[in-house]
Amino acid sequence: MADKHISSLVVDALGDQASDQNTIVACFYFDFAARKEQSPTDMLGSLLKQIVNGLAGTPGEVVETYYKHKKVTGGRRPRLSEIQTMLQTVSTSQRVFICVDALDECAAEHRQVVLRSLRGILEKSPGVRLFLTGRSYIRGEVQSILGEAATFMEINPNKDDIVTYILAKLEEDTNKDAMSAGLRADILEKVPTMVSEMYV
């Protein structure tokens, strides 16, 4: 929950900057419950679509690849390598921020493919910047693939911060009578402890 909130803040801040600059922001949110449907091809395809939508016109290479696959019986999706190449092409003359949230929730068999694809994009497109979030146990994997391109920042919420966040959310509740004082006290006592332990 905490990393998704942080990602939202980062994406909002980048979006505000992008509106004043020649910049595109593309995001992908991994979800543990949907990990079987979130393949590397789906993830990179989503990023490509967002970046192309932010351009003044669709690059010829993207159009050509699309029509090439459309000619195949029933239509066929581009391969992962083709999507990676198109991403490199569309981001060579453009400043692009790619935000990937909850990388730890990406299926283990897909995570290295995703990271290698992102590294390939970084190597060919100097205007691309990555922002990744995930739990600390994948740090070694990220570092081994992205190498010096990766800088790490560890974020560990403390109980006071969590209580402040929960209080702010409770104040936004439009039906305050639905919660008893006892339930409110239980939430403020138990949730901060559980969240803090998750991120130790």
C-alpha positions in Angstrom: 0.0 0.0 0.0 2.8 2.4 0.9 4.7 1.9 -2.3 1.6 2.5 -4.4 1.0 5.8 -2.6 4.6 6.9 -3.1 4.4 5.9 -6.8 1.2 7.9 -7.2 2.9 11.0 -5.7 5.9 10.5 -8.1 3.7 10.1 -11.1 1.6 13.1 -10.2 4.8 15.2 -9.8 6.3 14.0 -13.1 3.0 14.6 -14.8 2.9 18.2 -13.6 6.4 18.8 -14.9 5.6 17.0 -18.2 2.8 19.4 -19.0 5.4 22.2 -19.2 8.2 20.3 -20.9 8.8 18.1 -23.8 8.4 15.0 -21.6 6.2 11.9 -21.5 5.4 9.9 -18.4 4.4 6.2 -18.8 3.4 3.9 -15.9 2.8 0.3 -15.2 1.4 -1.1 -11.9 2.1 -4.8 -11.2 -0.5 -6.6 -9.1 0.2 -9.9 -7.4 -3.4 -11.1 -8.0 -3.1 -10.5 -11.8 0.5 -11.6 -12.2 -0.4 -14.4 -14.7 -1.9 -11.8 -17.0 0.9 -9.3 -16.7 3.5 -10.7 -19.0 6.6 -8.8 -20.1 4.9 -8.3 -23.5 1.7 -6.8 -21.8 3.8 -4.5 -19.6 6.1 -3.2 -22.4 3.1 -3.0 -24.8 1.2 -0.8 -22.3 4.3 1.5 -21.9 4.6 1.8 -25.7 0.9 2.7 -26.1 1.2 5.4 -23.4 4.4 6.9 -25.0 3.0 6.8 -28.5 -0.2 8.5 -27.3 2.0 11.3 -25.9 3.7 12.0 -29.2 2.5 14.5 -31.8 2.3 11.7 -34.4 2.8 7.9 -34.6 6.3 7.0 -35.8 6.5 5.2 -39.1 8.2 2.2 -37.6 5.4 1.6 -35.2 2.8 1.9 -37.9 4.7 -0.5 -40.2 5.0 -3.1 -37.4 1.3 -2.8 -36.6 0.2 -3.4 -40.2 2.7 -6.2 -40.6 1.1 -8.1 -37.8 -2.4 -7.1 -38.8 -1.9 -9.0 -42.1 -1.3 -12.3 -40.2 -4.5 -14.4 -40.0 -6.6 -13.1 -37.2 -4.0 -10.4 -36.3 -1.0 -11.2 -34.2 0.6 -9.2 -31.4 4.1 -7.9 -31.9 6.9 -10.0 -30.2 8.6 -8.7 -27.1 11.8 -7.9 -29.0 9.8 -5.8 -31.5 8.0 -3.9 -28.8 11.4 -3.2 -27.1 12.8 -1.9 -30.4 9.7 0.3 -30.9 10.1 1.7 -27.4 13.8 2.5 -28.1 12.7 4.2 -31.3 10.0 6.4 -29.9 12.1 7.4 -26.9 15.3 8.4 -28.7 14.2 12.0 -29.5 12.0 12.4 -26.4 12.5 12.7 -22.7 10.6 9.8 -21.1 10.0 8.8 -17.5 9.0 5.2 -17.1 7.5 4.3 -13.7 7.0 0.7 -12.7 5.3 0.1 -9.4 5.5 -3.1 -7.2 8.1 -4.9 -9.3 8.2 -7.5 -6.6 4.6 -8.4 -7.5 5.7 -9.3 -11.1 5.9 -13.1 -11.5 9.4 -14.3 -10.7 9.8 -16.0 -14.1 8.9 -12.6 -15.8 10.9 -10.2 -13.6 14.3 -10.8 -15.2 12.9 -10.5 -18.7 11.3 -7.2 -17.7 14.5 -5.9 -16.2 16.6 -6.9 -19.2 14.1 -5.2 -21.6 14.2 -2.0 -19.5 18.0 -2.1 -19.5 18.0 -2.5 -23.3 15.8 0.6 -23.6 18.1 2.6 -21.2 21.2 1.6 -23.3 19.7 2.8 -26.6 17.6 5.8 -25.3 19.7 8.2 -23.1 16.6 10.4 -22.5 14.8 7.6 -20.6 14.7 7.6 -16.8 13.3 4.7 -14.8 11.5 4.9 -11.4 10.9 1.4 -9.9 9.4 0.4 -6.6 9.4 -3.0 -4.9 10.2 -4.7 -1.6 13.9 -5.0 -0.6 14.3 -8.7 -1.4 14.5 -8.0 -5.2 17.3 -5.4 -4.8 20.0 -7.9 -5.7 18.2 -8.9 -8.8 17.6 -5.3 -9.9 21.3 -4.4 -9.2 22.7 -7.4 -11.1 20.7 -6.5 -14.2 20.7 -2.7 -14.2 24.1 -2.3 -12.6 25.3 1.2 -12.3 22.2 2.6 -13.9 20.4 1.8 -10.6 20.4 4.0 -7.5 18.5 2.7 -4.5 16.6 4.4 -1.8 15.2 2.4 1.1 11.9 3.6 2.6 10.7 2.3 5.9 7.6 3.9 7.3 7.5 4.5 11.0 4.4 4.1 13.2 3.9 7.9 13.6 3.9 8.4 9.8 1.4 5.6 9.4 -0.9 7.0 12.1 -0.8 10.4 10.5 -1.7 8.9 7.1 -4.6 6.8 8.6 -6.0 9.8 10.5 -6.0 11.9 7.3 -7.9 9.1 5.5 -10.4 8.7 8.3 -11.0 12.5 8.2 -12.0 12.1 4.5 -14.7 9.5 5.4 -18.1 11.0 4.4 -20.0 8.6 6.7 -18.3 9.1 10.1 -21.2 7.6 12.1 -20.6 4.2 10.5 -17.5 3.6 12.6 -17.6 3.2 16.4 -14.9 4.8 18.6 -13.7 1.3 19.5 -13.2 0.3 15.9 -11.4 3.6 15.2 -9.1 2.9 18.2 -8.4 -0.6 17.0 -7.5 0.6 13.5 -5.1 3.2 14.9 -3.5 0.6 17.2 -3.2 -2.5 15.0 -2.7 -1.3 11.4 0.4 0.8 12.0 2.1 -2.2 13.7 1.2 -4.6 10.9 2.4 -2.2 8.2 5.6 -1.4 9.9 6.4 -5.1 10.3 5.7 -5.7 6.6 8.5 -3.3 5.6 11.1 -4.3 8.2 
